Amino acid sequence: MSLLTILDYAGIALFAATGALAASRKQLDLVGFLFFAAVTGLGGGTLRDIILGRTPVFWVLDPTYILICVISGTFVFCTAHRVEWRFRLLIWLDAIGLAAYSVLGAAKGLAATGSPTIAIVTGALTAAFGGILRDLLANEPSVLLRPEIYITAALAGACGFTAANALGLPLYASSGLGAALAFGLRGGAIHYGWTLPRYRPRPGREQDEAMRGKKGKE
């Protein structure tokens, strides 16, 4: 089993677990757990394959990925009630999955196109999209709208892997560097609250107020 395959399976399992943990916070049944696990675990890779034109997508060609989501979701269903700090566990598992998938997505984008730019984009999308779907389905504040670093960590992991690969480093070294960058940034954001500078103009007007102002000018 190759290093990228291990990263692929690990990323799927971890993201699926975060989806199941989100289902546990909503007190869903087993089917709900499995649905959240599958959507979260498979969502990022599915988007990546569609963008790259690789169809059928990866989990259709290899149903092992679906089984991993089922196992992960069932495990969380049976054990989540024993964990008092489920949200904390969710975000740390998400950080590990993000690190693995930022590298894997970049590697698959690079293999498919040979373009470092596309590799970085597919790495970030693969790492982030599953979490976005999870939060959307669970009606939780999206990871994109939280102040701490998230997308930037995925971009850093994809950039680190792509740059190391371009320099001719072995696969394990470039993968380790990319994953460490992504996890380091995301872990620092979770633990220390790291953020990027925010846009700070005057507050936007309400839609009705803005439309009244437009009509007044006319």
C-alpha positions as CSV (number, residue, x, y, z in Angstrom):
1,M,0.0,0.0,0.0
2,S,1.5,3.3,-1.1
3,L,1.9,6.4,1.2
4,L,-0.7,8.3,-0.8
5,T,-3.2,5.5,-0.4
6,I,-2.6,5.4,3.3
7,L,-3.2,9.2,3.5
8,D,-6.3,8.8,1.4
9,Y,-7.8,6.1,3.7
10,A,-6.8,8.0,6.8
11,G,-8.3,11.3,5.5
12,I,-11.5,9.6,4.6
13,A,-11.8,7.9,8.0
14,L,-11.0,11.1,9.9
15,F,-13.4,13.3,8.0
16,A,-16.1,10.7,8.2
17,A,-15.6,10.6,12.0
18,T,-16.1,14.4,12.1
19,G,-19.3,14.1,10.1
20,A,-20.6,11.4,12.5
21,L,-19.6,13.6,15.5
22,A,-21.7,16.4,14.0
23,A,-24.6,13.9,13.7
24,S,-24.1,13.0,17.4
25,R,-24.4,16.7,18.4
26,K,-27.8,16.7,16.5
27,Q,-28.8,13.3,18.2
28,L,-29.5,11.6,14.9
29,D,-30.1,7.9,14.3
30,L,-27.6,5.4,12.8
31,V,-28.7,6.2,9.3
32,G,-28.1,9.9,9.9
33,F,-24.6,9.1,11.3
34,L,-23.7,7.1,8.2
35,F,-25.1,9.8,5.9
36,F,-23.1,12.6,7.6
37,A,-20.0,10.4,7.6
38,A,-20.2,9.6,3.9
39,V,-20.9,13.1,2.8
40,T,-18.1,14.6,4.9
41,G,-15.6,11.8,4.1
42,L,-16.3,11.6,0.4
43,G,-17.3,15.2,-0.5
44,G,-13.9,16.8,-1.0
45,G,-12.5,14.0,-3.1
46,T,-15.7,13.9,-5.2
47,L,-15.4,17.6,-6.0
48,R,-11.7,17.1,-6.9
49,D,-12.4,14.2,-9.3
50,I,-15.2,16.1,-11.0
51,I,-13.0,19.2,-11.5
52,L,-10.2,17.0,-12.9
53,G,-12.6,15.1,-15.1
54,R,-11.9,11.8,-13.4
55,T,-15.1,9.9,-13.7
56,P,-16.5,7.7,-12.4
57,V,-15.3,9.3,-9.1
58,F,-12.9,7.4,-6.8
59,W,-15.5,5.8,-4.5
60,V,-17.4,4.4,-7.4
61,L,-14.3,2.7,-8.7
62,D,-13.3,1.5,-5.2
63,P,-16.2,0.9,-2.8
64,T,-13.6,0.4,0.0
65,Y,-14.0,4.2,0.6
66,I,-17.7,3.7,1.3
67,L,-17.0,0.9,3.7
68,I,-14.5,3.1,5.6
69,C,-17.2,5.7,6.0
70,V,-19.6,3.1,7.3
71,I,-17.1,1.7,9.8
72,S,-16.1,5.2,11.0
73,G,-19.7,6.3,11.3
74,T,-20.8,3.2,13.1
75,F,-17.8,3.4,15.5
76,V,-18.7,7.0,16.4
77,F,-22.4,6.0,16.9
78,C,-21.4,3.4,19.4
79,T,-18.8,5.5,21.3
80,A,-19.6,9.2,20.9
81,H,-21.8,9.3,24.1
82,R,-18.7,8.4,26.1
83,V,-16.9,11.6,25.0
84,E,-17.8,14.7,26.9
85,W,-15.9,17.1,24.7
86,R,-17.2,16.0,21.3
87,F,-16.8,19.4,19.6
88,R,-13.2,19.6,20.7
89,L,-12.6,16.1,19.3
90,L,-14.4,17.1,16.1
91,I,-12.2,20.1,15.3
92,W,-8.9,18.2,16.1
93,L,-9.9,15.3,14.0
94,D,-10.8,17.7,11.2
95,A,-7.4,19.3,11.5
96,I,-5.7,16.0,11.0
97,G,-7.9,15.1,8.1
98,L,-7.3,18.5,6.6
99,A,-3.6,18.0,6.7
100,A,-3.8,14.6,5.1
101,Y,-6.2,15.7,2.4
102,S,-4.4,18.9,1.5
103,V,-1.4,16.7,0.5
104,L,-3.4,14.0,-1.2
105,G,-5.5,16.5,-3.2
106,A,-2.4,18.3,-4.3
107,A,-0.7,15.0,-5.3
108,K,-3.7,13.9,-7.4
109,G,-4.0,17.3,-9.0
110,L,-0.3,17.3,-9.9
111,A,-0.5,13.8,-11.3
112,A,-3.5,14.5,-13.4
113,T,-2.4,17.9,-14.9
114,G,1.3,18.4,-14.1
115,S,0.4,22.0,-13.0
116,P,1.6,23.2,-9.6
117,T,-1.2,25.8,-9.6
118,I,-3.9,23.2,-10.2
119,A,-2.3,21.0,-7.5
120,I,-2.6,23.7,-4.9
121,V,-6.2,24.4,-5.8
122,T,-7.2,20.8,-5.8
123,G,-5.4,20.3,-2.5
124,A,-7.2,23.1,-0.8
125,L,-10.6,22.1,-2.2
126,T,-10.2,18.4,-1.3
127,A,-9.2,19.4,2.3
128,A,-11.9,21.9,2.9
129,F,-15.0,20.9,1.0
130,G,-16.1,18.0,3.2
131,G,-16.0,20.2,6.3
132,I,-18.1,22.8,4.5
133,L,-20.7,20.3,3.5
134,R,-20.8,18.9,7.1
135,D,-21.4,22.3,8.7
136,L,-24.0,23.1,6.1
137,L,-26.0,19.9,6.7
138,A,-25.6,20.2,10.5
139,N,-26.7,23.9,10.4
140,E,-23.5,24.8,12.2
141,P,-21.5,28.0,11.5
142,S,-19.4,27.2,8.4
143,V,-15.7,26.8,8.8
144,L,-15.4,29.5,6.2
145,L,-17.1,32.0,8.4
146,R,-15.1,31.3,11.6
147,P,-12.3,33.8,12.4
148,E,-9.5,31.3,12.9
149,I,-7.3,30.0,10.1
150,Y,-8.8,27.1,8.0
151,I,-8.5,27.5,4.3
152,T,-5.1,29.1,4.7
153,A,-3.9,25.9,6.4
154,A,-5.1,23.8,3.5
155,L,-3.4,26.1,1.1
156,A,-0.2,26.0,3.1
157,G,-0.2,22.2,3.1
158,A,-0.8,22.0,-0.6
159,C,1.9,24.6,-1.4
160,G,4.4,22.9,0.9
161,F,3.9,19.5,-0.8
162,T,4.0,21.0,-4.3
163,A,7.1,23.1,-3.6
164,A,9.0,20.1,-2.0
165,N,8.0,17.9,-4.9
166,A,9.3,20.5,-7.4
167,L,12.6,20.5,-5.5
168,G,12.9,16.8,-6.0
169,L,12.3,15.6,-2.4
170,P,11.1,12.0,-1.9
171,L,7.4,11.5,-1.7
172,Y,7.5,10.8,2.1
173,A,9.4,14.0,2.7
174,S,7.3,16.2,0.6
175,S,4.1,14.6,2.0
176,G,5.3,15.0,5.6
177,L,6.3,18.6,5.0
178,G,2.9,19.5,3.5
179,A,0.9,17.7,6.2
180,A,3.0,19.3,9.0
181,L,2.5,22.8,7.6
182,A,-1.3,22.3,7.3
183,F,-1.6,20.7,10.7
184,G,0.7,23.2,12.4
185,L,-1.3,26.2,11.1
186,R,-4.7,24.7,11.8
187,G,-3.6,23.4,15.2
188,G,-2.2,26.8,16.1
189,A,-5.4,28.4,15.1
190,I,-7.4,26.0,17.3
191,H,-5.1,26.2,20.3
192,Y,-3.9,29.8,20.1
193,G,-6.7,31.4,18.1
194,W,-4.4,32.4,15.2
195,T,-6.2,34.5,12.6
196,L,-5.4,36.6,9.5
197,P,-6.0,40.3,9.4
198,R,-9.7,40.9,8.8
199,Y,-11.4,43.4,6.5
200,R,-12.5,46.3,8.6
201,P,-14.5,48.9,6.7
202,R,-17.7,50.6,7.9
203,P,-20.4,48.0,8.6
204,G,-22.5,47.1,5.5
205,R,-26.0,48.5,5.3
206,E,-29.1,46.3,5.5
207,Q,-30.5,45.3,2.1
208,D,-33.7,47.4,2.5
209,E,-31.7,50.5,3.5
210,A,-29.3,50.1,0.6
211,M,-32.2,49.8,-1.9
212,R,-33.9,52.9,-0.4
213,G,-30.6,54.8,-0.9
214,K,-30.4,53.7,-4.5
215,K,-34.0,54.8,-5.2
216,G,-33.3,58.2,-3.6
217,K,-30.4,58.8,-6.0
218,E,-32.6,58.0,-9.0
